Amino acid sequence: MEGNNILDSHLAPFVDGGLVGYNGAKITIAAYTIIIAVGLVLTHFIIFTQFRLWHTNWLLSKIPVIVGNPISQILTQGVGLIAVIPYRNDLYLIWLVVLLIAYDNVFTVSGFALFENGLNRMAREYLFLTNCVFIGVLVTSYNKENTSAYYRPLLALWSLVLLKFIVRILSYRASERAYGIKNTNLVADYMETEHKLSDYPDPQSMTGYKYLVIGEKELKPHIDPESYTLQFESTKEVITVERIWECKNELLDQDERIRDVCLSFALVKLLRRRFFGFRAAESQDYKTKEFVFRGLLSRVKKENVFRVIRMELEFLRDFFYTRYPVVFAFGAPVFNVLVLIAMLAISLWIATEAFQEKKHSSKVYNYLIVNGVNVDYRITNGLLIIIMMMEIFEVLSYVFSDWLKVTLICRHVRSKKEEKFPFIYKMLGLFFTPKLSKSLKNTIGQYSLLKNCNVKSSWTRLGNNCLYHTTHATLASKMPRWIQGDKAIFLSEEVKVAIFDALKESDEGNSLANRLAPLENNKIDCKDFSWLANLPTPLHTIMVWHIATSLCEIRPLMNQPLIDDTNSLVSRIANHLPSCLRKRVTREEEEIKAHHLVASSLSKYCAHLVVFEPDLLPTSTYSSKLIFKKIVLQASKFFEAAKSPKEQYELVMESNQNPYQDKKIIHLGAKLARCLMEQIPDDVMRWKVMAEAWSQLILVLAPGGYTNAHLEKLASGGEFITHLWALLYHAGITHSVSEDFNV
């Protein structure tokens, strides 16, 4: 008691009529609490919704980083502040516990991944546990001095926080065993012998495809006494893709997405081997290639193929960046549902006690009253609503997650007792429509060299000065800020179909390494295009085709604007033709638009990869950036006098050629454009050839690039080329076809 008097005497000059006064202290603590709560709610909202994919918005992308560690430290300071204030306010303890719960919810959503840095995780857990213990001591000490009406609900709420912490640590240990590196090693060893487990695989019915979905820890390994090789004996607890497809009933047959989500989960276990250095033993096996070409690509809707790979990459992203592997380490997250129920009950308990206390005016003298309104009660109710909403959102994210779908489907396949719980499993089909958050974007970046090199005056001069007076090390680090991309566009169905068709054609004998295949397939004389086969690197090929495609876009169609102009001459002529001819012209126009969409989208996307994501391409990042910057310099200088796309077109197409200029990419692109226009006068055929060329080229590029670069991009929404990279991996194409380039 004497210590408290000494403490009060030290704080009196600052609180009791001193610097801030009692009301000032109350206002400061209330504002302090509101600011922390707003920061946590905003972070929670950003992470849980599609706004997480607004990675180009600097402010939104920085909020989770800014709010993370500082708030944990602020909570620690808050514990100390409430411990030393010379007056009693039991609601402050509720605020502390609720803010601790809110921080815990944000932390488990954004910062508790399976492969997160161990030291960072331990530091956060230690700080969280310290705050939790200090708050528990504070709650107990408050009750010793004077019995509080909030003591029991507060103690229950604090115990719930501590219980969640303990379960999270246990879940993390379980997830390491279920999905860690050892599990990946086990899958790699299993795939060494998986092809021997069946004789006649069928990619349509998935017969013979014993890819592991769940239950691999139940495999029984043994060493073959004759060959001394590792063999595996399966059990009924092991669920494979084959077993999922063999299970025929109303549940699994109601929607093909139900089986596909399990297929994606099995595929991601295979893809994870690439990140830990384990080889794909099945890559050379015939049935691996058949799985993609006779299985996935045989589907009527090509979007379904893309959906399988998309779900696979979402699982991959979850493995490395989210809390799902930890939450589902023990199966369905029943504990989280029980926590939600307990949280709702305790919050109602606290609200009831607060309502009863308001009837006794003698107990509210330490609360902040503004114009007759008890602000502290309002803050308390608001905080309770916040944690309830956070818990509800967290549980809903688990309920509608693909992880729960896989868990329930595999449990159903194991038990085969659909008739006992028909309603539960019938509801499973409804879980595929809603999405609480969008983890992968469905857009592709765009960049146009001719459009962006037309930057005039000070920007061009500044870029030239920066490029000429910077060391090579700095040049290779990142692009100048004045180089900006175009707005990303939606990934159209036409682009997906064109790429999948090109992949299927490669299985029919058309090698992806043959850079003249799009011309040969359309019976175009390749004599004037033979030089394309001698381009030294993938970057040269990309930029030459990109410039040629851009020039073909600029070229007027029948002396009119671009082909996608709705007022084009073709449309106006069609209106005055007989119906039979009008249909033919309209059909040709539609074909041109479709091919143009594919060629233009992929041309600008590949240029975007060269400029902003060279790590995803099969070429040296250092050299590619240097080469591209040289191209930009040459293009800026060449088009310095051009003020419009039309003038650019006329300038480059009418320029005199000489042996030195022929080696420059800008002139090689013009040469290709001229060859395309002269050798393929038909607009439909020309754009068809360009669409097929780009579809083939991006498949050539897709298997290359750095593996970790694909993973890093998944954290911010991923890239389209990563989808192709994963698809080709499952077809046994694990190295870049572009290795045939003369690098």
C-alpha positions, 0 to 999 in steps of 0.5 A: 500500500505504501508503494502505491502511495509513493507511485501516486505521489509521482504521478500526481503532477502529471495527472491530478491537475498537472500536465493532462489531468484525470480527464486528459488521461482518460481521453488519451487512453480511450484514443490510444485504444481506438487507434489500435483497434482501427489499425487492427480492423483495417489490417484484418479487412485487407488480408481477408478480402480481395483488396489484398491483391491491390499490391500496386496500391502502396498504402494498402500494401504497407498497412499490414507491415506497419501495423504488425510488430508496433502494435504488439509493443504498444500493447505491452506499453498499454499494460504498463500504463494501466498498471500505474494509473492512480485510478481504477477502471475495470473496462481498461482490462477488458480493452486490453484482453480484447485488443490482445485477441484482435491482434492474435486474430490478425497475426494468425491470418497474416503471419503464421505460415508453415515455412515462416522464418523461425526466429521471427515467429518465435520473437512474435510468440514470445512477445505475445505470451509476455503480454498475455501473462502480464494481462493475466497478472493484472486481472488477478491483482485487480480482483484482490484489491476489490471484487470486480463484476468483470473478474470471472468473464475476464478470466474466462476470456483471458483463459480462452486466449491462452488456450488458443495460443497453446493449441496454435503451438501444438498445431504448428508442430503437427503441421510440420509433420503433416506438410513439412520437408519430411512429408515432401521427401516422403512424397518424392520417394513414393513417386519413385515407385508409383508408376509400378503400382498399375499396368494400364493407366487411363487419364480419363477415369484416373485409373492407375493414377495413385497420386497422394491426396491425404494419408501418406503418413499411413503408408507402410514403407519397406525395402525390397529384399532383392532390389534393395529399393524402397517400396510402399504398401498402401492402406485404406487410410491413404486417399489417392486420386484414383480412389476419388474417381472410383468413388461413384455416388451422388455427392461426387458426381453432382459437380466435377469441381468436387473431384478437381479440388482433390486433384489440385491438392494431390498435384501441389504435393508433387509441385512442392518437390521442386522447391526443396530440390527433390526430382520429379521421378515420374517426368519421363514416364509415359503416363505423366505426359498422358495425364495432361494431354489425354486427361486435362486437355481433353476436357471440353471446357478449357477453363476447367483445366485452368481452374485445376492449376489455379486451385493448385497454386492457391494451395501452394501459396497457402503452404508457404504464406498462410495459416491453413496448413497449421489450422488443418493439421488436425483435420477439420477446424472444430476447435475454431468453431468451439472458440467462436461459440465460447467467444460469443457467450463470454462477450454476451456475459461481459455486455450483461455485466456492463448493463447491470453496472450502468444502473449504479451511478456510484461505480462510474466515477472513473469512466469517461463521460462526454455530454452525458454519454459514457464513452468507455461503455461505447468503446467496450461494446465496439471492441466486443463486436470487433472480436466477434466479427473477426472470429466469425470471419475467421471461421467462415474462411475455414468453412469456405476454404478448399482445405475443408473441402478436401478434408470432408471429401476424403473423409467421405471416401474413407467411410463411404457412409453418405447415407448416415449424414446426407445433409452435411455432404449435400451442403458441400456442393454449395461451398464452391460458389462463395469466396471470402478472399481472392488469393490469385489474380486473373489479370495479365500485365501489359507493356508496349515498347512503341507506346512507352518509348514515345515519352518526350522531352525531359523524361527521355533526357532524364532516362538517357542520362540515368542509363549512361551515367549508372554502373552496370550493377545498378543497371541490372538491379531494377528498371528506371522509374520512368519505364511504366507498364500499361494497365493490366487486362483480364485474362480472356478465354480466347487466350487460354484456349489458344495456348492449350491448343498450341500445347495439344499440337505440340503433342501431335508432332509439332515441336515447341522448339521449332520457331517456324512451326506457326508458319509451317502449320498454316502453309506459309513459305518460310524462306523469308522467315528463316532468320527467325531461327537464328535469334540468339536468346529468348529476349531477342525473340520476344522483342522482335515479335513484340515490335512486329505485332505492335506495327501490325496493330498500328497498320491501318486496315483498309485505310481505317483505324485499328481493327478493334475499332467498332466503327471500322470500315469492315463493319460499315461495308458489311451493313450494305452487303447482302445477308450471305456476304454480310455474315461472311464479312462479320465472321472474318471480322470476328476471327480477326478480333479473336486472333488479334486479342490473343496476339496483342495480349500475349505480346504485351504480356511477354514484354511485361515479363521482360521489363518487370519480371525477368526472373520468370523467364529462361534468361539471365536477369542481369543481361536481360535488363541490360539488353532491354535498356539498350533497346529502350535507348535505341527506340527512344532515339529512333522515334524521337521525331514521331508524335503519334503511332502512325508516324512511328509506323511510317518512320520504321517501315520506310527507314533505309536498311543497312547491315548495321541496322539489321542487327538492331532489334527495332529494325529486326522487328520492322523486318518481321512486320514487313515480311508478315504483311507482304507474305501474308496479305490476308488479315485473318491468316496474318493474325492467326499466325501471330496468335499461334506464334505467341501461344507457342512462344509463351509455352517455350518460355514457361518452364524456365525462370527461377523456381523461387521467383514464381513462389515470391510472385504468388505472395502478391497474386501470382503471374499467368506464366506460373500457371503454365509453368505448373501445368508443364511440370505435370506433363513432365516438362521440367526444363525450358524448351528455350535451351535450344536457343543459341545462348 
